[in-house]
Amino acid sequence: MPVDTTEHAHGNDYCHDRPGLPDPMLPPLTRRQADRMIQLALTAAAELGVPLTYRGDAALVPAARSAGEPVLGISNLARVVAHFEEDRWPEIVADHVATIIGQFRAGAPAPPDDPERQLIQRIVARDALPADWSADRPDFLPGLVAVPSTVDDGLITMFLEPDDLSVSPPDADRFGLTNLRRLQDQVTYLDNHDIRIALVSGNGYAASRALVLDTVLRESLQVQHAPYGVLAALPARDALMLHVIEDLSVLPALGLMLNLAARCYDRDPGPLSPEVHLVTPELVWHRATTPLTDGLRVRPSAELEALARRLAIREETR
């Protein structure tokens, strides 16, 4: 079954009694903001002839419990509107709702006519998918899976069942990776003292480019060889963060990336993982941190500590 991963929708007669607190279901909005966004979404849906209601679980559902009406997830919408002034919200919400309802009325997107040219591999959080659709797919990283997808006019559709495609699962994955390599990145840099973090963006597959990290390093960052590897984070679908390791500045770089990744994971649409990873020159991925016993703090992982010792010895012998 194809899965439409674009979210759109909102609204209803849902009320909070403490409007200044963060909304537990729709972060990063406050409860007052969540109420407003929900009402805007319900109004937009009603104007399109689709009566929906909100019952507190980050989704708008048919008011009459009809199987013929859409269920609209709004968690990503909350993350989108949070980046704008509230006077922009009516337009953003109405467009989101209209897009989702239009997609529902049009029916499920057709499988690609030319899988070899159209499929693109995409990373998604496993818990964002129905368990039976993704159970047979291995993790790329803990909690993250890669699946074949297509993109058409901004709509990304994932194909999780082999019968949806005219090619075998291994061929679908191979085609998806080949086409993922062809995408172009936008790269901006955050420089903090002697630390440089590359922020890869530019398309809805930015985080998925972690699957072809060698291409990103070579073509987008112009790094032909990273002898000590990189730190990498993919906190949300539109963001990939990288630090090319050169010396012991990897340790403060880790702290900076943990902060950036956590903020992105908490606020941006399509959250994936707040973790930072150590990627070896051979493109083997390890966690860069390990939790301490209090559960509130982390320390460098065994792999990163071993690398730091190597870097320290190198600096001492210079």
Backbone bond lengths (Angstrom), bond angles and torsions (degrees), N, CA, C in turn:
res aa  C-N    CA-C-N  psi(-1)  N-CA   C-N-CA  omega(-1)  CA-C   N-CA-C  phi
1 M - - - 1.461 - - 1.518 109.58 -
2 P 1.337 118.50 130.98 1.456 119.71 176.30 1.518 110.32 -72.11
3 V 1.304 116.25 143.08 1.454 121.41 -179.16 1.512 109.19 -116.26
4 D 1.320 116.95 118.80 1.449 121.62 177.22 1.518 108.08 -79.13
5 T 1.331 117.79 118.24 1.461 121.01 -175.43 1.513 113.06 -99.56
6 T 1.327 118.29 3.44 1.459 120.18 175.10 1.513 107.86 -83.38
7 E 1.328 118.25 129.31 1.452 121.09 178.07 1.514 109.91 -102.37
8 H 1.357 116.64 148.55 1.446 123.04 175.81 1.528 106.49 -161.12
9 A 1.348 118.68 145.34 1.461 123.58 172.61 1.501 117.21 135.57
10 H 1.366 117.86 171.87 1.458 123.45 -179.88 1.526 114.88 175.49
11 G 1.334 119.98 171.19 1.424 133.98 157.94 1.514 125.05 97.37
12 N 1.372 119.82 161.14 1.471 128.44 170.21 1.515 115.20 156.07
13 D 1.342 117.46 -170.27 1.453 121.25 -175.51 1.517 111.05 -91.42
14 Y 1.316 116.08 39.99 1.464 123.19 -177.28 1.526 108.98 -89.38
15 C 1.334 117.97 133.87 1.462 120.70 -174.80 1.530 111.12 -132.74
16 H 1.335 114.94 144.73 1.475 121.36 175.72 1.522 108.57 -111.05
17 D 1.316 116.07 153.23 1.462 118.45 179.29 1.519 112.56 -98.42
18 R 1.343 119.39 -9.75 1.465 121.00 179.71 1.520 107.24 -132.02
19 P 1.353 117.03 82.86 1.466 121.18 -167.89 1.509 115.14 -66.70
20 G 1.343 119.99 -17.67 1.457 120.30 -177.16 1.512 114.50 -84.78
21 L 1.324 117.55 -10.28 1.462 120.92 -177.64 1.528 110.82 -82.01
22 P 1.331 117.28 154.05 1.473 119.32 174.50 1.525 110.42 -60.43
23 D 1.314 116.07 139.77 1.460 119.40 177.27 1.532 108.87 -73.72
24 P 1.317 119.35 128.60 1.469 120.13 -175.78 1.521 114.07 -69.54
25 M 1.326 117.92 -23.55 1.459 120.77 -177.33 1.520 113.16 -103.90
26 L 1.320 117.54 -19.34 1.463 120.59 -174.19 1.529 111.76 -128.86
27 P 1.322 118.45 54.86 1.455 119.29 174.79 1.518 109.10 -66.96
28 P 1.341 117.81 151.32 1.459 127.39 8.13 1.525 113.90 -95.35
29 L 1.327 119.05 22.52 1.461 121.52 -178.82 1.525 111.24 -76.36
30 T 1.329 115.16 151.36 1.460 119.30 168.24 1.527 108.04 -75.70
31 R 1.298 116.29 170.53 1.458 119.58 179.50 1.532 111.18 -63.55
32 R 1.319 117.69 -39.31 1.458 119.49 177.98 1.520 110.59 -63.26
33 Q 1.336 116.03 -45.11 1.457 119.35 179.63 1.526 111.54 -63.49
34 A 1.329 116.23 -40.03 1.466 119.55 178.97 1.517 110.83 -62.70
35 D 1.329 116.78 -42.10 1.464 119.85 177.46 1.528 110.85 -59.04
36 R 1.332 116.27 -43.14 1.462 119.19 -178.44 1.522 110.54 -65.87
37 M 1.321 117.42 -44.84 1.450 120.10 -179.51 1.528 110.74 -62.10
38 I 1.310 117.11 -41.92 1.461 121.45 179.46 1.520 110.66 -61.72
39 Q 1.325 116.97 -44.87 1.463 120.14 179.35 1.525 111.20 -63.01
40 L 1.316 117.67 -40.94 1.462 120.77 177.17 1.527 110.87 -60.78
41 A 1.309 116.36 -40.78 1.459 120.42 -178.54 1.525 111.41 -69.49
42 L 1.310 117.46 -42.63 1.455 120.15 179.15 1.522 111.16 -63.11
43 T 1.332 115.56 -40.32 1.461 119.82 178.40 1.520 111.09 -63.99
44 A 1.335 116.65 -44.59 1.461 120.69 179.56 1.518 110.93 -61.49
45 A 1.334 117.06 -42.12 1.463 120.21 179.47 1.525 111.10 -65.84
46 A 1.334 116.74 -41.59 1.461 119.90 179.75 1.524 111.48 -63.06
47 E 1.335 116.88 -38.05 1.458 120.10 178.58 1.519 112.28 -65.50
48 L 1.323 116.70 -21.44 1.461 121.21 176.83 1.530 111.86 -94.84
49 G 1.329 115.84 8.90 1.461 120.10 176.84 1.512 113.87 80.67
50 V 1.335 117.59 21.85 1.466 121.31 -179.54 1.527 108.51 -122.25
51 P 1.332 117.75 95.66 1.472 119.41 179.92 1.527 111.04 -74.79
52 L 1.329 115.45 118.54 1.464 121.78 179.42 1.513 109.31 -121.94
53 T 1.314 115.17 168.12 1.458 121.42 175.80 1.515 108.78 -141.64
54 Y 1.334 116.13 164.52 1.469 120.90 179.00 1.511 108.72 -122.22
55 R 1.340 114.97 128.86 1.468 119.30 -177.45 1.523 112.24 -117.48
56 G 1.334 117.65 15.69 1.452 120.18 170.49 1.504 117.24 97.69
57 D 1.344 118.90 12.55 1.462 120.03 -176.16 1.523 112.98 -120.79
58 A 1.324 116.69 31.46 1.467 122.45 176.48 1.519 113.07 64.36
59 A 1.312 117.51 26.93 1.464 121.12 176.18 1.519 109.24 -148.52
60 L 1.334 115.96 143.69 1.450 122.29 173.20 1.522 107.64 -93.96
61 V 1.314 116.10 131.79 1.456 120.87 -175.41 1.518 109.42 -122.48
62 P 1.343 118.24 159.49 1.465 120.51 179.06 1.523 111.62 -56.50
63 A 1.329 115.59 133.17 1.461 119.88 -177.17 1.515 111.60 -63.44
64 A 1.349 116.27 -32.40 1.467 120.37 -177.73 1.514 112.45 -102.24
65 R 1.342 117.51 15.71 1.466 122.61 -178.93 1.525 111.83 55.73
66 S 1.311 115.53 39.46 1.468 120.61 179.88 1.516 110.45 -84.68
67 A 1.328 115.93 135.77 1.463 120.17 177.59 1.514 111.95 -73.10
68 G 1.331 117.23 -11.00 1.450 120.05 -176.83 1.508 114.38 -94.48
69 E 1.301 118.27 7.09 1.457 121.52 -179.56 1.530 109.71 -116.20
70 P 1.343 117.54 154.64 1.469 120.25 -176.25 1.513 113.12 -75.82
71 V 1.320 114.66 154.28 1.465 122.64 166.01 1.510 106.17 -104.60
72 L 1.332 117.32 123.85 1.457 121.47 -173.21 1.520 110.02 -110.23
73 G 1.325 117.11 111.37 1.457 120.65 173.34 1.517 110.19 -71.85
74 I 1.327 117.14 137.83 1.465 119.88 -175.22 1.527 113.27 -124.87
75 S 1.325 117.74 9.56 1.466 118.35 -179.29 1.525 111.06 -66.17
76 N 1.331 117.70 -42.75 1.461 119.22 178.17 1.513 111.83 -68.74
77 L 1.316 116.98 -33.57 1.467 119.68 176.96 1.530 110.74 -61.17
78 A 1.329 116.23 -39.84 1.463 119.59 177.56 1.519 110.69 -59.71
79 R 1.316 117.39 -39.89 1.459 121.31 179.35 1.518 111.68 -69.55
80 V 1.342 116.63 -31.03 1.462 119.79 178.15 1.520 110.71 -70.75
81 V 1.338 117.73 -52.32 1.465 119.74 -174.34 1.518 111.51 -66.81
82 A 1.331 117.24 -24.91 1.465 119.84 -179.55 1.516 112.40 -60.94
83 H 1.328 117.84 -19.83 1.462 121.46 179.96 1.522 112.80 -87.69
84 F 1.339 118.07 1.13 1.459 121.51 -176.06 1.521 110.98 -124.67
85 E 1.337 115.32 156.13 1.459 120.33 171.76 1.529 108.71 -64.80
86 E 1.326 115.40 150.26 1.458 119.00 -173.04 1.524 113.33 -66.03
87 D 1.320 118.31 -22.11 1.463 117.99 178.27 1.530 112.38 -69.70
88 R 1.340 117.33 -12.82 1.465 121.71 176.01 1.527 112.08 -89.40
89 W 1.313 116.89 -13.94 1.462 120.10 -171.85 1.529 114.34 -60.80
90 P 1.343 120.00 -43.91 1.476 117.72 -177.85 1.522 113.18 -55.62
91 E 1.322 117.10 -42.59 1.463 120.28 179.47 1.526 111.20 -66.40
92 I 1.340 116.75 -44.96 1.463 120.42 -177.90 1.521 110.66 -64.43
93 V 1.313 116.41 -45.53 1.460 120.53 -177.83 1.523 110.84 -66.23
94 A 1.338 116.95 -44.95 1.465 119.75 -179.52 1.523 111.14 -60.78
95 D 1.328 116.75 -40.61 1.464 120.11 178.83 1.524 110.79 -65.45
96 H 1.307 116.21 -42.09 1.466 121.49 179.70 1.530 110.93 -60.71
97 V 1.330 116.05 -48.86 1.462 121.11 -178.88 1.527 110.80 -63.39
98 A 1.338 115.99 -44.39 1.463 119.49 -179.38 1.526 110.97 -61.80
99 T 1.328 116.78 -38.92 1.465 120.49 179.65 1.517 111.28 -64.82
100 I 1.313 117.07 -46.59 1.461 120.70 -177.94 1.532 111.09 -65.94
101 I 1.324 116.60 -45.64 1.461 118.95 -179.90 1.527 110.33 -65.41
102 G 1.336 116.75 -37.62 1.457 119.78 176.45 1.521 111.51 -61.96
103 Q 1.325 116.74 -40.57 1.459 120.29 178.29 1.527 111.04 -65.98
104 F 1.317 116.09 -39.97 1.466 119.72 179.34 1.521 110.57 -62.88
105 R 1.323 116.36 -43.95 1.463 120.07 -178.30 1.525 111.98 -68.65
106 A 1.329 116.49 -29.43 1.463 120.43 -179.99 1.524 111.96 -76.42
107 G 1.326 117.15 -17.34 1.456 120.84 -179.19 1.514 111.97 89.50
108 A 1.312 115.48 175.14 1.463 120.84 -177.97 1.523 110.49 -63.20
109 P 1.325 117.44 138.39 1.468 120.09 176.98 1.516 111.41 -59.89
110 A 1.318 115.25 144.80 1.465 120.24 179.89 1.524 110.06 -72.89
111 P 1.335 117.54 150.74 1.465 120.45 173.73 1.518 110.34 -60.34
112 P 1.320 117.71 156.57 1.469 119.88 -178.18 1.525 112.15 -64.83
113 D 1.320 115.20 140.51 1.471 120.07 176.13 1.522 111.55 -70.66
114 D 1.334 115.25 -32.56 1.465 120.80 -176.54 1.523 108.50 -129.75
115 P 1.333 118.04 79.84 1.466 120.45 -175.68 1.522 113.31 -55.00
116 E 1.322 117.60 -35.55 1.465 119.62 -176.84 1.514 112.03 -62.77
117 R 1.326 117.85 -29.01 1.462 121.21 -178.93 1.526 113.02 -102.93
118 Q 1.319 117.30 -20.37 1.468 119.71 -170.67 1.522 114.29 -103.47
119 L 1.314 119.12 -27.57 1.462 120.26 -176.73 1.525 111.25 -70.95
120 I 1.319 116.36 138.78 1.465 123.18 177.31 1.529 107.27 -134.32
121 Q 1.308 116.85 127.94 1.464 120.60 -178.97 1.527 109.56 -71.64
122 R 1.322 115.54 138.04 1.471 120.87 -174.75 1.517 110.38 -134.99
123 I 1.321 116.17 137.73 1.461 122.20 175.80 1.524 108.91 -90.62
124 V 1.320 115.64 135.20 1.466 121.27 177.97 1.520 108.39 -143.48
125 A 1.323 116.25 151.27 1.470 120.16 176.65 1.526 109.33 -69.46
126 R 1.321 116.11 130.74 1.463 120.08 -178.45 1.527 111.13 -57.91
127 D 1.337 117.44 -39.63 1.460 118.77 -176.42 1.525 113.09 -74.15
128 A 1.341 117.87 -2.82 1.459 121.05 174.27 1.523 111.77 -88.95
129 L 1.327 117.13 -2.84 1.454 122.35 -177.09 1.521 110.23 -116.71
130 P 1.338 117.35 151.05 1.473 118.96 172.04 1.527 110.07 -57.42
131 A 1.317 116.36 134.61 1.469 120.74 -172.50 1.520 112.30 -58.18
132 D 1.345 117.79 -37.53 1.462 118.91 -175.96 1.522 112.14 -74.07
133 W 1.331 118.25 -16.65 1.455 121.05 179.34 1.529 111.83 -82.22
134 S 1.313 117.13 -24.77 1.465 118.84 -173.36 1.523 113.32 -119.00
135 A 1.328 117.56 4.54 1.467 120.60 -172.85 1.515 112.59 -61.50
136 D 1.331 117.76 -30.27 1.465 119.33 -175.95 1.512 113.43 -93.06
137 R 1.332 117.53 6.94 1.466 120.26 -179.63 1.529 109.30 -101.82
138 P 1.331 118.07 131.00 1.470 120.22 -179.92 1.524 110.88 -73.07
139 D 1.314 115.96 156.49 1.464 120.74 173.98 1.521 110.30 -70.98
140 F 1.326 115.91 137.37 1.466 119.79 166.25 1.527 108.49 -78.20
141 L 1.298 116.04 -48.15 1.457 124.83 168.51 1.518 106.36 -131.52
142 P 1.325 119.08 162.88 1.466 119.31 -177.30 1.527 112.05 -52.39
143 G 1.329 115.30 120.95 1.452 120.80 178.12 1.511 115.76 83.83
144 L 1.339 117.70 -0.97 1.461 121.56 -178.48 1.521 109.57 -122.15
145 V 1.333 116.09 134.14 1.459 121.39 178.40 1.523 109.05 -123.42
146 A 1.322 115.48 156.78 1.458 122.21 177.57 1.521 108.31 -112.90
147 V 1.327 116.57 129.53 1.460 121.17 -177.36 1.525 109.82 -134.67
148 P 1.326 118.09 152.70 1.463 120.25 175.97 1.526 110.45 -68.74
149 S 1.317 116.23 144.85 1.459 121.18 -179.64 1.518 109.51 -148.00
150 T 1.319 115.14 170.24 1.465 121.48 170.90 1.514 107.77 -131.32
151 V 1.320 116.19 159.95 1.460 121.50 175.60 1.512 108.28 -129.91
152 D 1.322 116.40 131.10 1.456 122.56 -179.11 1.517 108.25 -141.71
153 D 1.353 115.88 110.99 1.463 121.56 -179.96 1.527 111.52 53.50
154 G 1.317 115.92 43.32 1.462 121.58 177.32 1.512 114.69 85.46
155 L 1.320 118.47 -11.23 1.462 121.93 179.20 1.522 109.60 -89.31
156 I 1.332 116.29 119.24 1.458 121.44 178.42 1.521 108.83 -100.74
157 T 1.321 115.31 126.18 1.460 121.60 179.59 1.512 108.51 -119.92
158 M 1.333 116.71 129.25 1.459 121.36 178.66 1.522 109.88 -101.61
159 F 1.336 115.60 146.37 1.451 122.08 -178.59 1.527 108.36 -119.39
160 L 1.333 115.19 108.37 1.449 120.86 -172.44 1.516 113.52 -103.76
161 E 1.323 117.49 -17.40 1.456 120.58 -178.57 1.520 109.76 -106.43
162 P 1.320 118.37 130.41 1.468 120.82 -177.29 1.520 114.01 -53.64
163 D 1.342 117.33 -34.55 1.455 119.94 -177.49 1.523 113.14 -67.79
164 D 1.335 117.18 -13.29 1.463 119.85 179.27 1.523 112.04 -73.07
165 L 1.313 117.08 -20.32 1.455 121.03 -173.95 1.519 110.48 -118.71
166 S 1.316 115.12 156.77 1.467 120.61 -179.33 1.524 112.03 -90.56
167 V 1.329 117.91 9.12 1.457 122.41 179.48 1.520 109.26 -125.98
168 S 1.318 116.76 162.87 1.462 121.22 -179.92 1.528 110.26 -70.80
169 P 1.337 118.00 156.57 1.467 120.27 176.96 1.529 113.65 -54.50
170 P 1.343 120.55 -44.47 1.471 118.45 178.03 1.526 112.57 -61.28
171 D 1.347 117.22 -39.61 1.464 119.28 178.28 1.526 110.88 -67.47
172 A 1.328 116.92 -39.16 1.459 119.82 178.75 1.521 110.60 -60.63
173 D 1.342 117.09 -44.22 1.463 120.48 178.89 1.533 110.77 -64.92
174 R 1.322 116.17 -40.03 1.469 119.58 -179.40 1.526 110.84 -65.96
175 F 1.320 117.67 -45.02 1.456 120.56 177.25 1.530 110.22 -61.68
176 G 1.349 115.74 -41.49 1.459 119.76 -178.69 1.513 113.06 -61.26
177 L 1.330 116.91 -40.97 1.463 120.41 178.66 1.523 111.32 -69.31
178 T 1.318 117.41 -39.91 1.464 120.55 179.27 1.523 110.81 -60.95
179 N 1.316 116.91 -44.52 1.461 119.79 -179.58 1.521 112.22 -73.74
180 L 1.332 116.72 -29.85 1.464 119.88 175.18 1.526 110.51 -62.54
181 R 1.324 117.26 -36.91 1.465 120.96 178.96 1.530 112.00 -63.97
182 R 1.315 117.82 -24.18 1.459 120.92 -175.55 1.526 113.01 -81.96
183 L 1.317 117.80 -12.04 1.464 120.17 -178.19 1.524 110.58 -69.19
184 Q 1.322 114.76 154.83 1.465 121.67 179.50 1.524 109.76 -105.30
185 D 1.329 115.98 137.82 1.464 121.36 179.46 1.521 111.61 -100.67
186 Q 1.324 114.37 154.46 1.457 121.02 161.37 1.525 106.78 -103.83
187 V 1.313 117.26 131.82 1.458 120.97 -177.79 1.523 108.86 -124.07
188 T 1.313 115.82 125.21 1.457 121.86 171.16 1.529 107.30 -120.09
189 Y 1.319 115.48 158.21 1.462 119.53 -176.01 1.520 110.82 -121.13
190 L 1.306 114.57 137.53 1.454 122.25 171.46 1.517 107.26 -106.21
191 D 1.317 116.29 115.74 1.464 121.44 179.04 1.516 109.22 -107.26
192 N 1.312 116.06 123.34 1.464 122.58 179.51 1.522 107.17 -130.39
193 H 1.354 115.55 101.48 1.462 121.07 -173.37 1.530 108.79 56.48
194 D 1.321 118.63 -117.62 1.466 120.62 -178.48 1.527 112.42 -97.74
195 I 1.305 116.79 13.39 1.471 121.04 -176.99 1.527 109.00 -105.40
196 R 1.309 116.18 131.75 1.473 120.82 176.16 1.526 109.11 -122.66
197 I 1.330 115.01 124.40 1.459 122.20 176.06 1.523 107.82 -113.48
198 A 1.315 116.96 126.75 1.460 121.80 175.21 1.528 108.63 -91.23
199 L 1.329 116.34 130.16 1.452 122.33 178.35 1.521 108.00 -109.70
200 V 1.306 116.76 111.27 1.461 122.46 -178.02 1.520 108.65 -95.04
201 S 1.325 116.40 127.74 1.458 121.34 179.58 1.526 107.44 -148.56
202 G 1.325 116.46 -156.30 1.457 120.18 173.15 1.502 115.10 107.63
203 N 1.333 118.25 -15.57 1.459 120.30 176.79 1.518 109.37 -161.65
204 G 1.326 116.19 169.07 1.455 121.36 -177.75 1.509 114.44 -70.63
205 Y 1.334 117.01 0.52 1.457 121.77 179.16 1.531 111.52 -111.87
206 A 1.325 118.27 17.89 1.465 119.86 -175.55 1.525 111.63 -58.26
207 A 1.327 118.11 -49.68 1.464 119.95 179.60 1.525 110.80 -65.19
208 S 1.331 116.44 -35.32 1.467 120.39 -179.32 1.522 111.83 -64.75
209 R 1.313 117.29 -20.50 1.460 119.87 178.15 1.529 111.88 -64.45
210 A 1.332 117.24 -12.25 1.467 120.13 172.13 1.520 111.05 -58.60
211 L 1.323 117.34 -25.50 1.463 121.04 178.67 1.521 112.14 -67.83
212 V 1.328 116.99 -22.28 1.472 122.35 -179.76 1.528 107.94 -125.88
213 L 1.331 115.09 50.29 1.460 120.85 -173.00 1.523 112.33 -59.95
214 D 1.333 117.85 -33.84 1.463 119.09 178.89 1.523 111.61 -60.69
215 T 1.331 117.23 -39.05 1.465 120.97 176.92 1.517 110.99 -66.83
216 V 1.327 117.53 -41.27 1.469 120.82 179.33 1.524 110.21 -61.21
217 L 1.325 116.91 -46.18 1.460 119.99 -179.05 1.525 110.92 -62.81
218 R 1.301 115.97 -45.37 1.470 120.05 -174.54 1.526 112.12 -73.03
219 E 1.318 117.60 -46.70 1.460 120.55 -171.13 1.524 113.31 -93.43
220 S 1.316 118.05 -37.97 1.460 120.15 -175.85 1.526 113.07 -91.88
221 L 1.354 117.20 -38.32 1.456 120.47 179.92 1.520 112.30 -97.69
222 Q 1.344 117.25 -6.53 1.465 122.17 -179.00 1.517 111.59 57.42
223 V 1.326 116.68 37.67 1.461 123.44 176.80 1.524 107.44 -107.12
224 Q 1.307 116.74 109.71 1.455 120.18 -177.22 1.519 112.22 -79.27
225 H 1.319 116.83 -28.23 1.463 120.02 -179.31 1.512 108.78 -155.18
226 A 1.321 116.15 130.28 1.464 121.80 176.30 1.527 107.20 -114.17
227 P 1.326 117.91 91.57 1.469 120.42 -170.16 1.524 114.34 -64.03
228 Y 1.331 117.52 -21.15 1.463 120.24 178.76 1.526 112.11 -111.35
229 G 1.319 116.49 5.55 1.450 119.88 178.51 1.515 112.29 86.68
230 V 1.321 115.87 -165.45 1.465 122.16 -177.89 1.517 109.57 -140.11
231 L 1.328 115.00 157.20 1.458 121.32 163.01 1.526 107.04 -91.42
232 A 1.320 116.47 138.97 1.461 120.36 -177.75 1.519 110.28 -140.13
233 A 1.323 115.36 141.99 1.461 121.23 175.16 1.520 108.28 -140.08
234 L 1.317 116.27 139.89 1.460 121.59 174.67 1.524 108.21 -127.88
235 P 1.330 116.33 78.21 1.465 120.47 -172.17 1.521 114.11 -74.22
236 A 1.339 117.99 -28.53 1.459 121.57 -179.09 1.516 108.49 -149.34
237 R 1.315 116.06 164.75 1.463 120.75 -168.48 1.524 113.83 -61.39
238 D 1.329 117.20 -26.28 1.461 120.44 -176.34 1.527 112.88 -101.30
239 A 1.313 118.95 15.56 1.469 120.55 -174.00 1.522 111.71 -142.99
240 L 1.323 115.10 132.92 1.460 123.21 170.76 1.521 106.76 -130.56
241 M 1.334 117.36 124.50 1.457 122.98 -178.54 1.515 109.46 -110.24
242 L 1.351 116.50 133.48 1.462 120.65 -176.02 1.523 110.52 -136.85
243 H 1.319 115.88 141.72 1.466 123.03 170.69 1.519 107.88 -130.45
244 V 1.319 116.58 117.37 1.460 120.98 178.23 1.528 108.03 -78.68
245 I 1.326 117.46 122.09 1.459 122.66 -173.54 1.529 110.00 -80.26
246 E 1.324 115.30 126.87 1.462 120.65 177.57 1.517 112.55 -124.82
247 D 1.333 116.75 -30.44 1.467 120.36 -175.23 1.520 108.53 -159.12
248 L 1.342 115.82 -164.45 1.459 120.06 -176.62 1.527 113.95 -69.68
249 S 1.326 117.86 -3.29 1.460 119.05 172.68 1.532 110.86 -65.71
250 V 1.340 117.08 -6.21 1.451 120.32 175.29 1.525 111.39 -58.92
251 L 1.336 117.67 -29.91 1.467 120.01 -177.12 1.523 112.14 -72.58
252 P 1.340 120.14 -50.58 1.472 117.00 173.23 1.523 112.26 -65.86
253 A 1.332 117.40 -29.19 1.464 119.50 176.22 1.530 110.11 -62.37
254 L 1.322 116.80 -38.31 1.460 120.52 177.72 1.531 110.34 -59.87
255 G 1.332 116.82 -46.00 1.458 119.86 179.30 1.523 112.15 -60.68
256 L 1.323 116.75 -42.68 1.456 120.65 179.15 1.527 110.64 -64.21
257 M 1.327 116.89 -43.99 1.458 119.65 -178.17 1.526 112.18 -68.11
258 L 1.325 117.32 -35.82 1.459 119.49 176.29 1.522 110.65 -60.39
259 N 1.331 116.39 -40.78 1.455 120.54 179.16 1.520 111.45 -67.04
260 L 1.339 116.20 -46.74 1.468 120.12 -179.84 1.527 111.30 -63.40
261 A 1.326 116.66 -43.99 1.458 120.23 -177.74 1.525 111.29 -65.34
262 A 1.325 116.75 -40.60 1.464 119.62 179.53 1.517 110.79 -63.37
263 R 1.325 117.47 -42.18 1.469 120.67 179.51 1.515 111.06 -64.77
264 C 1.319 117.28 -43.36 1.459 121.38 179.55 1.530 110.52 -65.50
265 Y 1.311 116.77 -43.47 1.459 121.80 179.83 1.530 111.18 -61.25
266 D 1.316 116.63 -36.96 1.458 121.22 -177.78 1.522 113.19 -77.83
267 R 1.347 118.33 -22.76 1.461 119.41 -169.24 1.526 115.22 -120.17
268 D 1.308 119.04 -24.20 1.457 119.37 -170.18 1.528 112.14 -95.27
269 P 1.348 116.88 153.34 1.465 120.19 178.98 1.529 111.48 -62.58
270 G 1.320 115.21 149.33 1.455 120.09 177.79 1.505 114.40 67.12
271 P 1.345 119.76 50.69 1.471 120.13 -178.63 1.523 111.40 -61.55
272 L 1.329 115.25 139.42 1.466 121.11 -179.69 1.517 111.80 -116.34
273 S 1.355 118.13 -65.39 1.461 120.44 -177.10 1.522 109.66 -158.76
274 P 1.334 118.42 137.27 1.464 120.77 175.63 1.532 112.69 -86.03
275 E 1.332 117.36 -0.43 1.462 121.04 -174.99 1.537 111.73 -74.85
276 V 1.335 114.73 151.56 1.468 121.87 170.49 1.518 106.84 -109.04
277 H 1.326 115.80 138.48 1.462 121.16 -176.69 1.524 111.26 -118.78
278 L 1.310 114.63 149.86 1.461 122.44 171.75 1.526 107.05 -98.82
279 V 1.332 115.92 121.01 1.456 120.90 179.97 1.527 107.65 -110.22
280 T 1.308 116.44 122.21 1.465 120.74 -176.88 1.530 110.59 -73.88
281 P 1.340 117.91 166.22 1.471 119.78 175.98 1.528 112.55 -57.25
282 E 1.339 117.17 -23.23 1.465 121.33 178.35 1.528 112.00 -89.57
283 L 1.345 115.75 8.57 1.474 122.50 177.62 1.526 112.52 66.69
284 V 1.325 115.80 34.83 1.459 121.35 170.52 1.526 107.56 -93.87
285 W 1.329 115.90 129.11 1.469 121.03 -175.31 1.531 110.69 -96.38
286 H 1.356 115.99 131.42 1.461 122.91 173.36 1.525 108.12 -130.40
287 R 1.302 116.37 153.45 1.465 118.73 169.85 1.522 108.84 -65.49
288 A 1.314 116.32 140.84 1.458 120.20 179.86 1.521 112.01 -88.43
289 T 1.320 117.17 -11.09 1.463 120.56 -179.19 1.511 109.96 -133.89
290 T 1.329 114.60 163.36 1.450 121.33 172.31 1.526 107.48 -136.93
291 P 1.327 119.44 138.64 1.464 120.39 -177.15 1.519 111.78 -71.18
292 L 1.321 115.36 147.06 1.457 120.54 173.26 1.522 109.43 -83.27
293 T 1.304 116.95 172.14 1.463 120.78 -172.71 1.524 112.42 -66.59
294 D 1.338 118.13 -24.37 1.467 118.68 -179.69 1.527 111.59 -76.65
295 G 1.333 117.63 -8.91 1.451 121.48 177.70 1.508 114.73 74.16
296 L 1.328 117.77 -2.65 1.451 121.12 -176.10 1.523 112.58 -106.98
297 R 1.326 117.03 -16.21 1.460 121.04 -176.61 1.522 109.80 -127.76
298 V 1.312 114.39 162.02 1.465 119.17 178.02 1.519 108.79 -129.16
299 R 1.328 115.60 163.25 1.457 122.04 173.83 1.522 107.03 -134.09
300 P 1.325 118.24 164.28 1.469 119.45 176.61 1.523 110.97 -56.85
301 S 1.310 115.97 142.62 1.459 120.97 178.61 1.529 110.34 -67.93
302 A 1.309 116.37 168.46 1.464 120.71 178.91 1.527 110.87 -59.51
303 E 1.332 117.11 -38.73 1.465 120.54 179.92 1.523 111.32 -65.96
304 L 1.338 116.70 -41.60 1.462 118.93 -180.00 1.526 111.08 -71.89
305 E 1.322 117.73 -36.54 1.466 119.77 177.27 1.531 110.39 -63.33
306 A 1.324 117.42 -39.81 1.468 120.30 178.18 1.527 110.39 -63.63
307 L 1.328 116.55 -40.64 1.463 119.68 178.09 1.527 110.24 -66.14
308 A 1.322 118.01 -40.38 1.465 120.64 179.44 1.533 111.01 -62.06
309 R 1.319 117.15 -37.31 1.465 119.46 177.49 1.528 110.21 -64.55
310 R 1.326 117.30 -41.68 1.464 120.56 177.22 1.527 111.03 -60.79
311 L 1.313 116.01 -42.69 1.470 119.98 -179.31 1.520 110.85 -67.33
312 A 1.326 117.30 -37.00 1.464 120.48 178.88 1.520 110.81 -65.61
313 I 1.326 116.95 -43.73 1.471 120.43 177.28 1.535 110.32 -61.85
314 R 1.300 116.82 -40.68 1.465 121.30 179.47 1.517 110.55 -61.09
315 E 1.328 116.79 -42.92 1.468 120.08 -178.79 1.528 110.59 -69.24
316 E 1.335 117.17 -36.34 1.465 119.69 -179.01 1.528 112.22 -68.28
317 T 1.317 117.17 -29.10 1.471 121.02 -176.58 1.521 113.09 -91.35
318 R 1.295 116.47 1.02 1.474 118.65 179.96 1.535 110.14 -72.75
